[in-house]
Amino acid sequence: MRPARIETIEAVLAKFQSGDDRDIAMAFCQLIRGKPDQAWCEQSITRLVRYAKSHPDLPEGKLNLHCDKHCDEASVQILFQNTINCVRGVAAEAIGSLLWENNGLLKQVRPGIEALVQDPHPAVRMAAIEAIEPVLNFDRDLAVQWFCKACENDLRVPASPRATRFFNYVIPSHIEQVAPIIRQMVVSPLEEVALEGACEVTARWLFHGFFENELNMCRKGNVFQRKGVATVAAQLLHENKYASKCRELLCNYVNDDSKDVRDALQSIFRKDGLNKNDPDHQAFLQAYIKSKAFADSPDNFVRLFADYPGKLIPLAESIFSVCYEFATTLKEKLRDLGVKYPYAAKEMLPILLRLYEQALGEKNRPIADRCLDIWDILFENRVGRAIELTRSIDT
């Protein structure tokens, strides 16, 4: 079957123009969003702009998803979910799709964008960023102006996922315009907004050196500000360009009083990050193994050794440190079957055996002897299956 010609589609759509039926309007916007490369006639573009400007869905203060809440009490995520579940929000996406394909349509859709960025509903202003984004390709100043307008009066808008992407595009070129928004986010009483603000200042400091004062405040700020710093530093730790600064930031949080902050450090290491030939990185590894963050959930870290494809001898110090922590600091928790410690310890023992066998194969007696010393400690402290492994070594 051939797809319907655009003229046929528009002829059918023209028969359903009366009123503001939500389902028809939604389907119309979704159709344009899905076919932005088609030569839509002026009447169709005008109809799309009309929906963006004045369709009653969403009503002010209401939500289509989580409709038991008023929009003022909705989280960033709830508002974001509503952006694609309301007519004006989908109209914004359709306008954006058209502009990605043909920036010559800006004059026609501009009234729609200008209405969207001033829409009384924050979910629609979140969606407006989708219409603004392609304008960056041909009029960055105008796009930033519209973005700043959309973010006025509700900091949940710049805390949304689309805004994060927009910040990436316009920093550093338009830092003066967007910096006030980010600074307001950092001190917002809304926890999720403050967290996202702290993420922004951390990333922009690492990338460009901006927001040093705000970063210093967040490093010792409330739980959400500290979590924002830790989250970004953990994400960028594996990139050599930022690794040193990220380690410096993360050292503040491996023993943070808040588990929420420490949880941001989980899975910060990757297989290619265990064997970095960098004394500072190895020192950070050792500090992490001895930290509360490691003790919270050691299984993620242990799994890296289990899945490591290369030789373990370069990782020997870290393996010894983990085993020693299980045999000393964490040994009482190993008795609790309700937590993950027994599993992590059990997984660590075959790794130690593998290290021992590799050391013998390479005639690395010092490493092999240290393996035996660690086994003695594990055996004495009844860690995991140390007895069984000892018998394996003896045979």
C-alpha positions in Angstrom: 0.0 0.0 0.0 1.1 3.5 -0.8 1.1 6.1 2.0 -1.6 8.7 1.6 -0.7 11.8 -0.2 -0.4 15.0 1.9 -3.3 16.5 -0.1 -5.5 13.6 0.7 -4.6 13.8 4.4 -5.3 17.5 4.5 -8.7 17.0 2.8 -9.7 14.5 5.4 -8.5 16.8 8.2 -10.4 19.7 6.8 -13.6 17.9 7.5 -12.9 17.8 11.3 -12.2 21.4 12.0 -15.2 22.4 14.0 -14.9 22.9 17.7 -12.0 22.1 19.9 -12.4 18.3 20.3 -9.4 17.2 22.3 -8.9 13.9 20.5 -9.1 15.4 17.0 -6.8 18.2 17.9 -4.3 15.8 19.5 -4.3 13.5 16.5 -3.9 16.5 14.2 -0.8 17.7 16.1 0.7 14.2 16.4 0.3 13.8 12.6 2.2 16.9 11.8 4.8 16.0 14.4 5.3 12.7 12.7 5.4 14.0 9.2 7.4 17.3 9.4 9.0 16.8 6.0 5.7 17.1 4.2 4.6 20.3 2.4 1.8 21.2 4.8 -0.5 23.9 3.4 -0.9 27.3 5.0 -4.3 26.3 6.4 -2.8 23.4 8.3 0.0 25.5 9.7 -2.5 28.1 10.8 -4.6 25.5 12.5 -1.5 24.2 14.3 -0.6 27.7 15.5 -4.2 28.2 16.7 -4.0 25.0 18.8 -0.7 26.2 20.2 -2.1 29.6 21.1 -5.5 28.8 22.4 -6.6 25.2 22.7 -8.2 24.7 26.1 -6.2 21.6 26.9 -4.5 21.9 29.4 -6.7 24.0 31.6 -4.8 26.3 33.9 -3.9 24.6 37.2 -5.1 21.2 35.9 -3.1 18.0 34.9 -4.1 15.3 32.5 -1.8 12.8 34.1 -1.8 12.7 38.0 -5.0 14.7 37.7 -5.5 14.4 41.5 -2.9 17.1 41.9 -2.9 20.8 41.2 -0.2 21.8 38.8 1.4 24.0 41.6 2.2 20.9 43.6 3.3 18.7 40.7 6.9 17.5 40.5 9.2 18.3 37.6 8.7 14.8 36.3 4.9 14.9 36.6 4.8 18.2 34.6 7.2 16.7 32.1 4.9 13.7 31.6 2.0 16.1 30.9 3.9 17.9 28.1 3.1 15.1 25.7 -0.4 14.5 27.0 -2.0 17.8 26.2 -2.9 19.5 23.0 -0.8 22.7 23.4 2.2 20.6 24.5 2.0 18.3 21.4 1.4 21.4 19.2 4.7 22.8 20.6 6.5 19.5 19.6 4.9 19.6 16.1 6.1 23.2 15.6 9.6 22.2 16.6 9.6 19.2 14.2 8.5 21.5 11.4 11.3 24.0 12.1 14.0 21.2 12.2 13.0 20.4 8.7 12.3 24.0 7.3 13.4 27.1 9.2 11.7 29.2 6.6 8.4 28.4 8.4 9.4 30.5 11.4 7.4 33.6 10.3 4.2 31.4 10.1 4.7 29.6 13.4 6.2 32.5 15.4 2.9 33.6 16.9 2.4 30.0 18.3 5.9 30.0 19.9 5.4 33.4 21.4 2.1 32.2 23.0 3.7 28.9 24.2 6.6 30.6 26.0 4.1 32.8 27.9 1.5 30.1 28.4 0.0 30.1 31.9 0.6 26.4 32.4 4.2 25.3 33.3 3.8 22.0 31.5 3.1 23.8 28.3 6.1 26.1 28.8 8.2 23.0 29.3 7.0 21.7 26.0 7.7 25.1 24.4 11.4 24.4 24.6 10.9 21.7 22.0 9.6 24.4 19.6 12.5 26.8 20.6 15.4 24.4 20.2 15.6 24.3 16.4 15.6 28.1 16.3 19.1 27.9 17.8 20.3 26.8 14.3 19.5 30.2 12.8 18.8 32.8 15.5 20.4 31.8 18.8 19.7 35.2 20.4 16.0 34.8 19.7 15.9 31.2 20.9 17.6 32.2 24.2 15.2 35.1 24.7 12.3 32.8 24.3 13.8 30.2 26.6 14.3 32.7 29.3 10.7 33.9 28.9 9.5 30.3 29.3 11.5 29.9 32.5 10.1 33.0 34.2 8.0 32.5 37.4 8.5 28.7 37.7 11.9 27.2 38.1 10.5 23.7 37.5 10.6 24.6 33.8 14.5 25.0 33.6 14.8 21.9 35.8 13.2 19.7 33.1 15.1 17.4 30.8 14.6 19.5 27.7 16.1 22.5 29.5 19.2 20.6 30.5 19.8 19.9 26.8 19.1 23.6 26.0 21.7 24.7 28.5 24.2 22.4 26.8 23.7 24.2 23.5 23.8 27.8 24.8 26.6 27.6 27.3 29.2 29.2 27.1 27.9 31.5 24.3 24.9 32.9 26.2 26.1 32.3 29.8 25.1 35.9 30.8 21.5 35.4 29.8 21.0 32.0 31.4 23.3 32.2 34.5 20.6 34.1 36.5 18.2 31.2 36.0 20.7 28.6 37.1 21.6 30.7 40.2 17.9 30.9 41.2 17.6 27.1 40.8 20.4 26.5 43.2 18.7 28.3 46.0 15.2 27.2 45.2 13.1 25.8 48.1 12.0 23.0 45.8 14.3 20.1 46.4 14.4 18.7 42.9 15.0 22.1 41.4 17.9 22.8 43.9 19.4 19.4 43.0 19.2 20.2 39.2 20.6 23.6 39.9 23.6 22.1 41.7 24.0 19.7 38.8 24.1 22.6 36.4 26.7 24.7 38.3 28.9 21.6 38.8 28.8 20.7 35.1 29.4 24.3 34.0 32.3 24.7 36.4 33.9 21.5 35.2 33.4 22.3 31.5 34.1 26.1 31.5 35.0 27.3 35.0 31.7 29.1 35.6 29.8 29.3 38.9 32.8 28.8 41.2 31.1 30.6 44.1 27.8 28.7 43.6 29.7 25.4 43.5 31.6 26.2 46.7 28.2 26.9 48.3 26.7 23.6 47.0 29.7 21.5 48.0 28.8 22.1 51.7 25.1 23.0 51.2 22.0 21.0 51.9 21.4 17.4 51.0 20.1 18.2 47.5 22.8 20.6 46.6 25.5 18.1 47.7 23.7 15.3 45.8 23.7 17.4 42.7 27.5 18.0 42.9 28.1 14.3 43.6 25.9 13.2 40.8 27.7 15.1 38.1 31.2 14.4 39.5 30.4 10.7 39.5 29.1 10.8 35.9 32.2 12.6 34.6 34.8 10.8 36.7 35.8 8.4 33.9 36.6 11.2 31.5 40.3 12.0 31.8 39.8 15.7 31.1 37.7 16.1 34.3 38.9 13.2 36.4 41.2 15.1 38.7 38.5 17.7 39.6 35.8 15.1 40.0 38.0 13.1 42.4 38.5 16.3 44.4 34.7 16.8 44.6 33.8 13.2 45.3 36.3 12.9 48.2 33.8 15.2 50.1 31.0 12.7 49.7 32.4 9.1 50.1 31.6 9.5 53.8 28.8 12.0 53.6 26.3 11.8 56.5 23.4 11.5 54.0 22.9 8.1 52.3 21.0 9.9 49.6 24.3 11.8 48.8 26.4 8.6 49.0 24.0 6.8 46.7 24.9 9.2 44.0 28.4 7.6 44.0 27.2 4.0 43.3 28.5 2.5 40.1 31.0 5.4 39.6 33.7 3.0 38.5 33.8 1.2 35.2 35.9 -1.7 34.2 38.2 0.6 32.3 38.5 2.8 35.4 39.9 0.2 37.7 43.3 0.0 36.2 44.3 3.6 35.5 48.0 4.1 35.7 47.5 7.2 37.9 48.6 7.3 41.5 45.9 9.9 42.4 43.2 7.6 40.9 44.5 4.6 42.8 44.6 6.6 46.0 41.0 7.6 45.4 40.1 3.9 44.8 41.6 3.0 48.2 39.8 5.8 49.9 36.5 4.7 48.3 36.9 1.1 49.4 37.3 2.2 53.0 34.3 4.6 52.9 30.7 4.5 53.9 29.7 4.7 50.2 31.4 1.4 49.5 29.9 -0.1 52.7 26.4 0.9 51.6 26.6 -1.3 48.6 29.8 -3.2 47.9 28.3 -5.6 45.3 28.5 -3.1 42.4 32.2 -2.6 43.0 32.9 -6.3 43.5 31.0 -7.1 40.2 33.6 -5.0 38.3 36.4 -7.4 39.4 34.3 -10.4 38.6 33.6 -9.1 35.1 37.1 -7.8 34.5 38.5 -9.4 31.4 42.2 -8.6 31.8 44.9 -9.6 34.2 44.1 -8.9 37.9 47.7 -8.3 39.1 47.5 -4.5 38.3 44.4 -4.5 40.5 45.9 -6.4 43.3 46.0 -3.5 45.8 42.3 -2.8 45.4 41.4 -6.5 45.6 43.4 -6.9 48.8 41.7 -3.8 50.3 38.2 -5.0 49.5 39.0 -8.4 51.1 40.5 -6.7 54.1 37.4 -4.5 54.6 35.2 -7.7 54.5 37.4 -9.4 57.1 37.5 -6.4 59.5 35.3 -3.3 59.3 32.4 -5.1 57.6 32.7 -8.6 59.1 29.7 -8.3 61.4 27.5 -7.3 58.5 28.6 -10.5 56.6 26.5 -12.5 59.1 23.3 -10.7 58.1 21.6 -12.7 55.4 19.1 -9.9 54.8 21.7 -7.6 53.2 24.0 -7.9 50.2 27.3 -8.3 52.1 27.4 -12.1 52.2 26.8 -12.3 48.4 29.5 -9.7 47.7 32.0 -11.5 50.0 31.2 -14.8 48.3 31.8 -13.2 44.9 35.1 -11.7 46.0 36.7 -15.0 47.1 37.0 -16.6 43.6 38.5 -13.3 42.4 41.2 -13.6 45.0 41.8 -17.2 43.9 42.1 -16.0 40.3 44.6 -13.4 41.3 46.6 -16.0 43.2 46.7 -18.3 40.2 47.8 -15.5 37.9 50.5 -14.5 40.3 51.8 -18.1 40.4 51.7 -18.3 36.6 53.8 -15.1 36.3 56.1 -16.1 39.2 55.1 -13.1 41.1 55.8 -14.4 44.5 55.1 -11.2 46.5 51.5 -11.0 45.2 51.0 -14.7 45.7 52.2 -14.5 49.3 49.9 -11.6 50.0 47.0 -13.6 48.6 47.8 -16.3 51.1 48.0 -13.7 53.9 44.6 -12.3 53.0 43.2 -15.8 52.9 44.4 -16.4 56.4 42.6 -13.2 57.6 39.4 -14.3 55.7 39.7 -17.8 57.2 40.2 -16.5 60.7 37.2 -14.1 60.4 35.0 -16.8 58.8 34.3 -14.8 55.7 32.2 -16.5 53.0 33.6 -19.8 51.7 37.2 -19.1 52.7 37.6 -22.7 54.0 36.5 -24.2 50.7 38.9 -22.0 48.8 41.7 -22.8 51.1 41.2 -26.5 50.3 41.2 -25.6 46.6 44.5 -23.9 46.9 46.0 -26.8 48.9 45.0 -29.3 46.1 
